[in-house]
Amino acid sequence: MPAIAEPDGDSPYPHPAPGHPGHARYDFHERTVSRRLVHRSSVAEVLITGWQATGPYDFLLGAQWPRLHGFYRLPGDRHHDPVLMAETIRQAALLIGHVGFGVPHDHHYALDELSYALGPAGLDGLAIAPAPAALMLRIGCQDVRMRHGRLAALRVHAEIERDGRPVGRGSGELRVLSPASYARLRGPGRPAPAPRPPESCTAPELVGRQRAADVVLGPSLLPGSWLLRADADHPALFDRMDPAPDHVPGMLVLEAARQAAQRLCHPARVAPVELVTSFHAPIALDRPCLVRAVREPAPESGPGAGRDVRRLPVRVLLVQDGRTVAECRLLAGPADGGPTAVGPAPVCRGLSLAG
């Protein structure tokens, strides 16, 4: 396994090391990587278990999912939650920034896009087995941008395998901010704002949750819309590595989109089998944020048209201070492998989709 070089703040970021011998002699699932490399304070939340550089911009990563995750899980516990794929890709991108391009640990990452799609087997490829799910990620870095010899931005594309079979793919795009750049974004001497108290929550059973503490949607006066509940004390969606968060984490945005889609499809139980999320601006914790979900028509022509009529396209917008700050497009498929029966789409008024 390559050594991890930690440059000082003034040195250029090192170029990724050349590839090493095949991974057959290296157990990619023996232990988790350092918590700092994936920005998690709890070892239990670290999903990446090993890595090797296989080329200048190519990496091979191991990951492991527990049989039952404490937060990311589907009703019935027959399949792993597909949203774990997004969290795995997010952690992989952070790690590659640190170990592949030498991003110092005091720098900040800004997530611009995060997406995934299940493979040909669909949810069956994520079936829960007696042992934890051992995954391999083949990652290529694209759109790598350097500034003054340091990494400024990159996109990672991941092909994900389980037991040698493809189970999904995904990508993530992020930017790197120095401490000075991050301070300028927050404003000189500006302390982290006090988060708003969580709103009253939507009934957990309507959004596929069992506990009210895990619901991230609250009631709103607008049809098809909810207020975002951002509880800074939530152990999975917020991490204590950042003791004073000043914005909504990206994974909370994905969870809001999933719960909004489930609310539209209730009483059918659905899972996001494909998801593309774009982050346009930081979402402040001290101001209301509206979550708006609408069903989209299924494509009538082109690749994949009519491929699976049980998959429902849903578009979710997060709007704060009158502007769209994040947008998610997802396909909601049956969470148990059966058909998805959904009722008529609700009438949505009062909020332009343009945000």
N, C-alpha and C positions, 0 to 999 in steps of 0.2 A: 504494500500500500504506500502511495507517495507520502512524503513528509509534508506537513502543513507549514508553510512559511508565513510568518506574521511580520510584514514589513513595518518600519516605523512610519510616522505620519508624513514624512517628506520624501520617501523613496517611491519610485515608480511601482506600479502593480506588476508582479512577475507574470510572464507569459505561462500558460498552462504547460506542465511537463509532458514530454512525449508519452505514448502509451506504454503500458507495462505488460508483462506476460498474461496470457489468458486467465479468466477469472475462475477456472476450474480449481486452481490451487488456493483460492481465497474464499473464505466463508463470508458471504455478504450479509448474513443474518445472525452473526455471533453475538453482536452487541449493538446498542444504539450509538450514533455519533454524538459528539459533544452537544449539549443543549444550546450553547452559544451559537453554534453554526446554523441552527434552524429557528433561533429566537423564541425558544420555549424554556420556561423556568422549571417545568416538571418533566422528569424523565418519562413518566407515563404518557406524555403528549408527544414525545419524539417518535416519528414514524420511520425516519431514514436510519438504516442500519449499516451502511457501508458504501464506499465509493472508490472508483478508479478512473483516472483520465485515460481515454483510449485514443485520443487525437488532440490536436490543438484546440478544437472547439467541441469535442465529443466526450461524453462521460457515461459510465455504467454505474448505476446506483442500485443498492438493495433497499427494500422497505418491508415492513411487517405491520399488519393490522391485527389487533387483538380479536379474539372470537366474538366478543361483545364489547363495543366501545361504550364508554359511559355516557356519551352525548350523541355521537353520530351512529344512529341505528334506525332500522325500518320496523314498522309494526309486524309482529309475528316472529322477528329474529330468524328468518330463513335465509336472508341475503345480507351481505355487507352493504352499508349505505354508500351509494355512488359518490356522495359529496366528499367522502374520504379521499377520493381520487384527486379532487381539487386541492385539499389540504396537503396531500402528498406532493403534488407538483409545486405548490407554493413553498414548502420546506425545501424541496430539491433546488429550486431557483435561488433561494437564500444561501444554501450551502455552496452551490457552484460559484456564486458571487464571491464568497469568502475564500474557498480553497482553490478555485480555478483562476481567479483574477485578483486575489489579495485584498479584497475590500476590508478595511479595518473595522473592528467591532464597534467603534464609536460612531460609524457612519449609519445613515438611515436609508431604508428602502421605501420607495413609493410604488405601489402596485397599480399598473394601468389597465391590465387585462388578465383574466384568468378563465380558462375554458377546459372542458373535457367532453368526451363522448365514449359510451360503452362500445365494446367490440362486437363481432358478429354473434356471439353467444348471449348478448344482452345481460340481464341480471343473473342468468344461470352461471355466467363466468365468475360471479361474485358470491356464489353459494357458500354459506358458512359450513365449514368442515370441522372435524374434531380437533384439528391443529390450527394455530393462527395462520392467516393468509400471508405467504411469503411471495413477494413481488420483486421483479427486476424492471428497472427503468432504463431504457436506452435513450439518452438525451443528446440532442444537438443544439448548439447555441447559434442563433441567427441575429441579424441586425445589431451586432455588437458595436457599440459606439464608445470611443475613448476620448477623453479630454485631458490634455496635458499629461499624457501617459497613464491616466487613471480611468477605470471603468466608469462610464456615465450612464449607460443603459444597455439592456440586452433582452432578447426573447429566447426562451427555452422551449423546445418542442420535445415531448416525451412519448415514446411508444412503451406501453406497459404490458408485461407478461406475467402470467401466473403458471407455474409448472410447465414452462415452455410454450404456453398457448397465449395468444393475444387476448387481453381482456378490455383494453381501452387505449385511448390516446388523449393527449391534451397539450396545452401550452400556457405559458405565463409570460407577461411582459412587465419589466420593472425598471425603475430609475434609481440611481444612487445619489444620495444627498450628503454632502459633508456636514459636520456639525454647524459650521458657519452658515451654509445654505439653509439648513433646517431652521436655524434660529431666525434668519431673515424671513422665512415663510410665516413663522409664528409671530413675528414682531419683536422689537427690542424690549427685553425685560418682561415680556408678557408671560404671566404664569398660566399654567394649564387651567382652563375654565372648569368650574364645578359642574359635573354632569347633572342633567335634569333628572329628577326622580322618575323611575319607570312608570309609564302609564298603566292604567288598569288593562288587563290582558284579555285577548280573545279566548274563548273557551278552548282548553288544550285539545280536546277531541276533534275540534273543527279544523285544526292545523296539523294533525298527526303527531301530537305530543301527549305525554302522560302527565307531566308536571307543569304547573303554571310558571315555575321559575325558568323553564326552557322556552316559553313562548316569547317571540320577539315582535308580535303585532298587537296593537291595541285598537280599540274602536275609534272610528272617525265618522263625521257627519256626511261624508261624501260616499256614495255607493261605489263599491268595488275598490275602496281605499281604506287604509289603516295607518295609524301612527306607529312609527318605529319605536320599539322598546329597546333601549340600549342600557342594560344593567351592567355597569362597570365592575360589579362584584361577581359576575358569572365566571365560574372557574375554567370553562372551555373556550368561550368566545372572547374573553379578555385575559391577558396574561400578566402575571405579577412582575415579569421582567421589566415592564413599563409601569412604574408605580403611580404615575400621574398621566393617564391617557388623555389626549385632547381631541381625538377623532374616533370615528366608528371603524373597527377593524374590517378588513375585506371579507373575512369569512362570515361575519355577521350579516353582511349584505347578501351573500349567497343563501344564508339561512332564511333571511326575510323573503327572498324570492321563492324558495322552496315552500315555505309556509303559506305564502300568498297563493301559489299555484294549488296547493292542497286545499285551501279554503274554497277556491273556485270549483274544485272537482268534488268536494264533499257531497255525498257520503262515500264515494269511491275512494279507495286508498291508492295513491300514486307515488311514484318516485321520479326524480329528475334524471332521466337516462342520458340526456345531453344538456349542456349548459354553457352559455357564453356570457361573460360579464365584463362590462367596460366601466372603468372608474374615471369619471370626468373631473371631480374635485373632491377634496377631503370633506367628510360629513361631520360637522361640529356636534359635540355631545351636549352642548348647552342650549340648543335651539331645536324646535320641532322639525321632524322629517316625515314626509308623507310617502307611503308605499302604495303604488297604484298598479293593479294587475288587470290585464284584459286578455281574453282568448283571441288568438289569431287564426285566420283561415288556413287550413292545410293546403300545401302547394298542389295545384292541379296539373302541373306539367314540370318537366325537368327531372334531374336525378333524384331518385327516391320518392317521386310522386306516387301516392297510393301504396307505398311500401308497407305501411302498418297503420291502419285506420284507428288503432287503439291509442296511438300517441297523439297527445293534444299539445299544439304549440301555444305557449303562453309568453307574453311580454310583460315585464315588470319594470316600472320606473320608480326611482327614489328621487323625490323633489324636496329641496330645502331652500328657503328664501326665494321662492319663485323660479328656481333653475333646476334642471335635471342634473343631479350629481352622480348618479350611477344608473346603469341600464342592464337588465338581464333578459336574455332570451333562452327559453328552455323548452324541452320536450318532456311532458309528463306522461310516463307510461305506467302500466299496472304494477303495483308494488309487490303483488303476490304471483305474477305470471299470468293471471286471468285477464279477461277483457275489462276495459275501462268504460264504464257506463256513466256518462255525464249528462246533466240536465241542460236546459236552455241557458245560454249565456246571459248574465245580468245586464241590465241597461246601465251604462256608465255615463254620468253627466258631471259637469262642473270643473273639469280639469283637462286642459289640452294635452294631448300626447306629446306635443313638442316640448313640453316642460317650460 
